[in-house]
Amino acid sequence: MELEIQPNPLFDPLVVHVEQTRDAIKATASAVVVIQNDRIVTEWYSGYHHDQHGALPVTSDSQFNVYSIRKTHIALALAFAIMDAGLDLNTPINPYIEDIPHDEIKEITLSNVLTKTKPKFFGAEKVEGEGLAARIIKGITGQTISQVITGKVLEPMQLKNTQWIAIPKEGLVCDFTAGDGHASVRLGSNEGHDRNLYMSTKDLAYWGYLFLNNGNVNGQQIIPNSIFQLSQALRTAPGNATKRIMGWYYNEDLFEAYGATGCHVVVIPKYNTVAVRMYNQYATEHTETLLKCLQQNPSISTAR
């Protein structure tokens, strides 16, 4: 998909803030995309894919490893599986898991997986929650996470720069999360549960835009309303107010997701806005600067 581009200089302070932060944290790459009122009002790229001679410059096609933001993709794939199979959130997961001892998962429900309220590791192989979700999705649908998300979301939205990378390729931004401090590209399974989901800045902005619009883009209901009703049920359940719900952290006026290398997507329905910031080094959030820009913008429509 491609939204109309209509630059708005009122977001320039956000770009300045991101550039200054990139220098401060010694990242080599940064990018910003802001969507407001169904238009791209800021699109900015800076830096290089790593810090050595010959590194490619950051462009609209550069793909960053989004790390934990992938949890929003995994949770959505699980929600699709739950809805398509007509399952209740309190359904135990053990019928869908074959390689983890029953005693370890007998108390775990689908709701626990979607809200991350469960032990961190399972079984002799120390399977994490994302791997657990992958097994459940495969058990229900016969498909992998990446197959579900590609078929139901990426292809309908024509998001071609979102990939689970198993083979190195040009266009990937290296990050500096390795213990030795060297730039690296993280590879893994292409099934969707590993920490190897790479996205362009605009693809991540369009991902947020999909959630801003409750799953409806260009008149097509890509995510059914029942999934948003499921999310709302999880958010309002007792004890869930501060939990990560389906990969997202919710505050009073916004919801957001973070990645370990400073990638960040925030959705602000009040201002009809989605903003994405990318780095290839850990950084804190940028929402305060973004909100200041929004509060000064006289063209904002707050009606949704």
Phi, psi and omega in degrees: 000157178217117174273157176297142178260124180220085186304140179234111183296347179294346177266004180301323177300330177294316179297316178300316180299316181295319179295317179296321179293320178303316178295319184293323183267358179063037169280155177259348186224143174205158180199153178221134169225130176236128174251128178220131180052044173067023175224151173278113184259345174212131174216116190213137182225142182208149174093198186225163185291337173201191189250019181249162180302136179093359180296142179286147174287153177287131179225183179295339179267352180297135182248124180260146171286118185267359175047244189290348173299336178300340179298332176292327178288316181297315180295322178295319178299319178293320178297319175303314181298316180298313182294316182296329181268355180067037183269153175273149180298335180273009178294128176296148182271347189301331178295344184256002184241124183251338190249018176234133182307137183303322182299333182281337187237005187296336180263358186271130179247172176300323178299319178300320182291320182286341181246007178059032177256082183190170175301156182284325184233152180222144173072173181297332181273004180054054180292130178275173182302325180293321176292325176297313179300321180299318179294319180296313180299317179295321180293326181277315190254339187079005181243162174276168176303312183296324178294318179296310184292321179296312183290322186267338185232303188297315180292313177300325180270356181057045176267099188262355180249033173240113187213144170269112193270118176251341181230131180300149177205162177292144178107352179273132177277126176288152174237173187242039179272351179296147183299333181274359177081000180275152177292141181210162173244129183267122177253159178189195178294146176270014182275342171116356183259342183282172181273055184223032176272118179249136181223147168285163182297318180291323177300319179292323177295319178292328175299312177296322179298325177299318180284326176303322184263022177051040173086359184251119179230127180054038177080003180252124180276088185285317173254121183295152180303330181299330179288324177289328174293322176298315179299317180296321178297320178293318182295324185266357179293146180306131177086358185259001189303324184255007184274157171287121183252114180052039176091350184251145169260129184252134170242184186300317187243003184203167168220152191207165177217147185236154171237158188295341181259020177091003175288141187207132174234130179232136180244124184235088182304324181306324181252011179051048191226143168233135177228139179233134173235134179240139166224173169240032176207148184302140176208160176279177185286168183236015190296326182300315178295319178300314181297324177298319177297316182295321182291340178266000188266109184287350183269001186291133170258123181265002180274133176234000000 
